[in-house]
Amino acid sequence: MSTVDSLVGDIDIADEATAARRFSGLSRKYGAKAGWSGWLFALPALVMYAVFVLYPILTSVQYSFYDWNGIGRAKWVGFDNYVEVFSDPRLLGSIGHAFFLIIFFTVLPILIGLLVASVVREIASKLVSAAARTIMFLPYIIPGAAAAIAWTWMYTPNGAVNQLLSAFGLESWTKAWLGDFTWALPAVGFIGTWVLTGLCTLLLLSGIGKIDATLYEAAALDGAGRWKQFRTVTLPGLKAEIGVCVTITVIAALASFDIVFMSTQGGPGRATMVPGVEVYQLGFTESRIGTASALAIVLALLILAVIIPLQRLFREK
């Protein structure tokens, strides 16, 4: 009986090994098919991305090495267009304006968003909390061009901003905001603050909702006040969300176009000129395709140079 049992056991083991090999073969076969089918589903999106993103980028890189007006014969100039970008004070000034807008597009929206999110977290009423979230997010869903037009009306000498200042007895502060060489850029920047604050607030509110409530209770038991709870519990818990806000808003500041173009078109003079508007004017107004392409490539590289370290900084460990 022992010999028969051992033979039966060997047969069972052999059957299991055969079944395992068949299953492995089927898994590889159908796994390969599933992989190919996945690429087939992604193919339309990849084609669209290649046609409308990768091809224009490569074409811009090509144009940046030529002197071309968009119609006639292009002339190879090598890196002359890039030398112009880094040596022309006007072009460097537009890049400086874009970095200045980070104060209004990034710093202020995140600070205001942190304050509002902390206040909304304390609101017990779900209805009031939901209404506050909706109201704060509304400016972000408005197109930037429409927001710029609305604020242009409010910035006029008889607009809502000057009327509000006059109502508080600050007539000496009233001015044509978008026509003032000193205040035009901050005025444009404040439009970005108004647009992006709602987005930052919503992202930070979602992050606060994920923080364990027992951490706040433990901090309160240790005698921590609201400020200390905010500094020791809220801020560390929002590291990832703050990183997302910084990434989105810094890109919006450096690549800003619609708000600036619709409100000032870079004026008065060049007081609010930013690279996005500069690329448009160089390419479509002055027909300097090569210089416009070089500035666009430099702007893209600057954005990457700023964003990549920021993402590493805010990456959770």
VENWOGI-V736191 format. One record per pair of residues at least 12 apart in sequence whose ideal C-beta (glycine too) atoms are under 8 Angstrom apart, sorted by sequence separation. I is the first residue (numbers start at 1). J is the second residue. D is the distance in Angstrom with one decimal. If there is no record, write none. Layout:
{{I;J;D} {I;J;D}}
This chain:
{{65;77;6.7} {120;132;5.2} {162;174;4.0} {260;272;5.7} {265;277;6.6} {266;278;7.2} {280;292;7.9} {65;78;6.1} {67;80;7.5} {120;133;7.0} {162;175;7.5} {216;229;5.8} {219;232;6.3} {260;273;7.9} {279;292;4.9} {282;295;6.7} {65;79;7.3} {67;81;7.6} {219;233;5.5} {260;274;5.2} {278;292;7.9} {261;276;7.6} {266;281;7.1} {65;81;7.1} {116;132;7.6} {161;177;6.6} {260;276;7.0} {261;277;5.3} {279;295;5.4} {64;81;5.4} {157;174;7.2} {216;233;5.8} {257;274;7.4} {260;277;5.4} {278;295;6.2} {279;296;5.0} {64;82;7.0} {157;175;7.7} {215;233;4.9} {256;274;5.4} {157;176;5.2} {257;276;3.4} {261;280;7.0} {116;136;6.3} {156;176;7.2} {255;275;7.7} {256;276;5.8} {257;277;6.2} {275;295;6.0} {279;299;7.4} {155;176;7.6} {254;275;7.5} {255;276;5.8} {275;296;7.7} {155;177;4.2} {211;233;6.7} {215;237;7.5} {155;178;5.0} {211;234;6.9} {257;280;7.2} {275;298;8.0} {276;299;7.6} {275;299;4.6} {152;178;6.5} {208;234;6.5} {211;237;4.1} {210;237;7.4} {211;238;7.8} {208;237;7.3} {207;237;6.7} {208;238;6.8} {207;238;4.5} {155;187;5.9} {207;240;7.0} {204;238;5.9} {207;241;3.5} {206;241;6.9} {207;242;8.0} {204;241;5.5} {203;241;5.0} {204;242;7.3} {151;190;7.9} {151;191;4.7} {203;244;5.9} {204;245;7.0} {203;245;5.6} {148;191;6.0} {151;194;7.4} {147;191;6.1} {255;299;6.9} {200;245;4.6} {254;299;6.8} {199;245;7.5} {147;194;7.1} {147;195;5.5} {254;302;6.6} {255;303;6.5} {199;248;7.0} {200;249;7.0} {254;303;5.1} {199;249;8.0} {144;195;6.4} {196;248;7.9} {251;303;6.0} {254;306;7.0} {142;195;7.3} {196;249;5.4} {250;303;7.7} {139;194;5.5} {140;195;6.0} {139;195;5.1} {140;196;6.8} {196;252;6.4} {250;306;6.0} {251;307;6.6} {250;307;6.4} {139;197;7.1} {140;198;4.4} {139;198;5.1} {140;199;4.5} {138;198;6.5} {192;252;6.9} {247;307;5.8} {250;310;6.8} {136;197;6.9} {137;198;4.2} {192;253;7.0} {136;198;4.3} {137;199;7.1} {247;310;6.2} {137;201;7.3} {192;256;6.9} {195;259;7.2} {246;310;5.6} {247;311;6.3} {136;201;4.7} {137;202;5.2} {136;202;6.9} {192;259;5.9} {243;310;7.0} {247;314;8.0} {133;201;7.6} {191;259;5.2} {243;311;6.7} {246;314;6.7} {133;202;6.3} {243;313;7.4} {188;259;6.4} {243;314;2.7} {133;205;6.5} {188;260;5.7} {191;263;6.6} {242;314;6.4} {243;315;7.2} {240;314;6.7} {188;263;5.6} {239;314;5.9} {188;264;6.1} {240;316;5.5} {239;316;6.3} {184;264;6.0} {112;193;7.5} {116;197;7.7} {120;201;7.8} {104;186;7.0} {109;192;7.9} {184;267;7.4} {101;185;7.5} {105;189;6.8} {109;193;5.7} {113;197;5.9} {117;201;5.6} {121;205;7.3} {184;268;6.0} {188;272;5.2} {100;185;6.4} {104;189;2.9} {108;193;4.6} {112;197;5.0} {116;201;4.9} {120;205;6.1} {178;263;6.1} {103;189;6.7} {104;190;6.0} {178;264;5.4} {185;271;5.9} {101;188;7.6} {105;192;4.3} {109;196;4.3} {113;200;3.4} {117;204;4.1} {121;208;5.2} {181;268;5.7} {184;271;4.7} {185;272;5.0} {97;185;6.1} {101;189;5.1} {104;192;5.2} {105;193;7.1} {109;197;4.4} {112;200;7.5} {113;201;4.1} {117;205;4.7} {180;268;7.5} {181;269;6.5} {184;272;5.1} {100;189;7.4} {104;193;4.8} {108;197;7.5} {112;201;7.4} {179;268;5.5} {182;271;8.0} {106;196;8.0} {109;199;7.5} {110;200;5.3} {113;203;7.5} {114;204;6.0} {118;208;7.5} {178;268;7.7} {181;271;4.8} {101;192;6.4} {105;196;5.9} {109;200;4.5} {113;204;4.9} {117;208;5.6} {110;204;7.9} {155;263;7.9} {148;258;6.6} {152;262;7.3} {148;259;4.6} {152;263;5.1} {118;230;6.0} {147;259;6.8} {148;260;7.7} {151;263;6.6} {145;258;4.8} {148;261;7.7} {149;262;5.7} {144;258;3.8} {145;259;7.7} {148;262;3.7} {149;263;7.7} {143;258;7.4} {144;259;4.9} {148;263;4.2} {118;234;6.5} {145;261;7.8} {145;262;4.6} {144;262;7.5} {114;234;7.8} {114;235;7.9} {114;238;7.6} {110;242;6.5} {113;245;7.0} {110;245;5.3} {109;245;7.3} {110;246;6.9} {106;245;7.7} {110;249;7.2} {106;246;6.1} {109;249;6.0} {106;249;4.0} {105;249;4.9} {106;250;5.3} {105;250;7.4} {102;249;7.7} {105;252;5.3} {106;253;6.0} {102;250;6.0} {105;253;3.7} {104;253;7.6} {102;253;4.6} {105;256;7.1} {101;253;4.3} {102;254;7.4} {101;254;7.8} {99;253;7.7} {98;253;6.2} {99;254;7.2} {101;256;6.0} {98;254;4.8} {98;255;7.9} {98;256;6.6} {94;266;7.9} {101;274;7.0} {97;272;6.6} {94;270;7.4} {97;273;6.1} {98;274;4.8} {93;270;6.5} {97;274;5.2} {98;275;5.6} {98;276;7.9} {94;273;4.5} {90;270;6.4} {93;273;6.9} {94;274;5.5} {95;275;5.8} {94;275;5.1} {90;273;7.6} {94;277;7.6} {91;275;7.9} {94;278;4.6} {91;278;6.5} {90;278;8.0} {98;299;7.8} {95;298;7.9} {91;295;6.1} {95;299;7.4} {85;291;7.2} {84;291;5.9} {95;302;7.1} {81;290;4.7} {85;294;5.3} {81;291;5.0} {84;294;7.2} {85;295;5.3} {81;293;7.3} {82;294;5.0} {86;298;7.8} {70;283;7.7} {77;290;6.7} {81;294;3.7} {85;298;5.3} {82;297;8.0} {71;287;7.6} {74;290;7.8} {82;298;6.9} {70;287;5.4} {69;287;4.2} {69;288;7.3} {70;289;5.1} {69;289;6.7} {68;289;4.6} {68;290;5.5} {66;289;7.6} {67;290;5.1} {66;290;4.9} {65;290;7.2} {63;289;5.3} {64;290;6.0} {63;290;5.7} {64;293;4.0} {63;293;4.0} {64;294;4.0} {61;293;7.4} {64;296;7.9} {60;293;4.4} {64;297;5.4} {60;296;5.7} {61;297;6.1} {60;297;6.1} {57;300;7.9}}
